[in-house]
């Protein structure tokens, strides 16, 4: 982890929309935040007045630097005084997700222990596409394509069936109920994801479920 040793120290991101400050390691962690809200400034956190008093551990910056800095900024200390502004911060090579007509395009940014795939396609793009509970979709991950359905969660479909839904992260998840989407698609981080809304007709229905969540609760 590059941020644990000099000369890469923690950074403080000040985003543009809404205005907010986020202390973070300089390892690309906030790439998606930067893409969604923009960047007003990034600063090198070098002002010890913002840190935890006492010795600073090289392996526990969360306790010694990030948490105290965030707390002081939240209590009204000026974010501009954490240290000098820098431009050589690290970002991950993630292409922003987008809508193209009846299609959403993104890439895998998270793979969990069970083989579920989360793409950088957020709830806003899902709303733009107009997906409703039970809509059939064509899902392509890498070079493999299947028909799937937009639902609320895994149990909405029979065991072994494909599904997509909005995860607790508000990112679109590609899954197989009781199966591994990672293994099925042979997916990895960065694999391209394409979601295509299919024409009306033959919609999936689950009698005990309501409309899907399309944004934060």
N, C-alpha and C positions, 0 to 999 in steps of 0.2 A: 504494500500500500504506500504509494509514493509520498503521501502527506505526512507520514510518521517521522521522517528525518529531514534535516535541512538539506537544501535551501528552500524546499517547498513547505510553506507554512499554511495554516488555515486561511481561508478567504471569507469575505462577507459580501454576498450578492445583494444588491438593492434593485429589485425588479420595478418595472415601469407601470404595470397595470394588474392589480392595484399596487400602490406603493407599499412595499414590504421589504424587510431585511432578513436574510437567511444565512447565518454562519454555517460554513460547510467545508469539508476537506476539498482540496484542489485536485479532484480526480474525475471530474465529469458528472458527479452525482446530481447536479441541478440542471443538466442539459434540457430535460423536458420542461422544467419550470421556465427556463430562459426562452424556449421556443414558444411557450404559451403566453407568457406575460411580458416578454421583452426584458432588456437589461438597461437599467439606468446607470449603474456603475458596479465595479467589482473592486474590493479593497483587500490588501494584504493585512491580516490582523496581527499587528506588531505592537500595539499599545498595551503595556502590561497592566495599566490601570483597569482594563476591561477583563483581565484574567482572574482566575482564582488566586488568592494570596498564597504565597509560599512557593516551594519548588514546583516546576512544571515537568511532568512526565512526558517522555517522547512517545509512550504507547497508550496514553489515556487523555488525549486532547478533548474527548467528549466531556469529561469531568472538569478539566483544568482550563480549557479555552472556550470551546463551543457553548457550553451551557451558561457560564458566567457572562460571556459576551452577549448572547441572546437575551438573557435576563436584564442586563443593563440597558440594552437598546429598547427592550419592551417597556422599561420603566422610565424612558425618556432621555437617556444619554444619547448624544448625537452619533448617528452611524458614521458620519464623515470623519470622526476622530478615532476610529479603530486603527487606522493606518493609511498608508499611501494608496492611491488608486493605481490599479495595474490593468494591463490589456493582454497579458500572455497566459491567461487562465486556460485550463484544459476543458474541452467539451468532447463529448462522445460523437462518433460518426453515425448519427441517427437522422435520416431524412424525415422531415415533418410529414405527418399524415395529411391526407387531403381527400376531398370528394371530387369525383369526375362523373357528372351526370348521375346515373343510377349505381355508381360504384364507389366504394371507399378503398383507399390504398394506404397501407402503412407497413410496419415491420414488427417482428417479434422483439419485445424488450424485456420479457420476463417469462421464465419457464419454472414452474413449481415442482415440488417433489413428486407429484402425481402425473406429470407430463401435460398439464394444462398450459396453454399458450396465451399470454396476454400481448396484444399489439398496442402500439402507441395511437390507436384510434379511440378518441374519447367520446364521452356522452354527447357533447355538442355536435360532433359529426354524425353520430347515430340519429340525433334529432333532425339534422339537416336532410338526411336520407329518407326520413319519415318511416323508419321501421316500427312496426307494431307487433305485439305479442302474437306469435303464431306465423309470422311472415316467413315464407321459404326464401332461402338465399343460396347462392353458389359461393363456396369458400375455396379459395386457392391459397395454399401455403407452399412456397417454393414452386415446384413443378407438378404438384399433385392437387387435383380438384375434386370436391365432393359437393352434393347438395346437403344443406343443413337447415336448421330452423332457429329463429330468434325467440328465446324464452326467458324465464326468470332465473332458473338455476338447474342443476344437474337432474334432479328428480322429476322434472317436467317431461322428460322423454324416457322411453324404455331403455333398459340396460343395453349398452353397446351402440346406441344411436349417437349421431353427431348433434352438437348444439353450439350456439353462440349466445352470449349474454353479457350484460354489463357487470363486471366484478366490483368488489368493494372499493377498488382503486378508481372506479369510474372509467376504466379502460375496458375495451372489448376483449372478451376471452373466447378462445376457440377450444372446444373440449369434446370429449367422448364420455358419456355416462359410464362410469366404472371401467374406463379404458384410458390409454395414453395417447393424446393427440400428438405429442412429440414423436413417439415411435411410429405412429401411422403416417405422419407427414415427413418423417425424417428431418425434423426442423431443428434449427439452432438459433441462438440469438442473432438478430439481423436478417433472418429469413423473411422475404417479402410476403405480405398478407394482402389479399384482395377479397373484398366482400361485395358481391353483386346481388342486388335485389331482383328477385324473379317476378314475372308478371303475376297479377292476382289470380287466385284459383288454387284449390287444394291446400288451403291454409291449415296448419296444425291447430288443434284445439285440445285444451286440458280443462275438464269441467270444474276443477277445484282451484284454478289459478286466475289471478286478475291480470291487469295490465302490467307490462314490465316497467321497471324503474329506468328513467331516462336522465337522471341527474342526481345530485346529492340529496340524501334524505333530509 
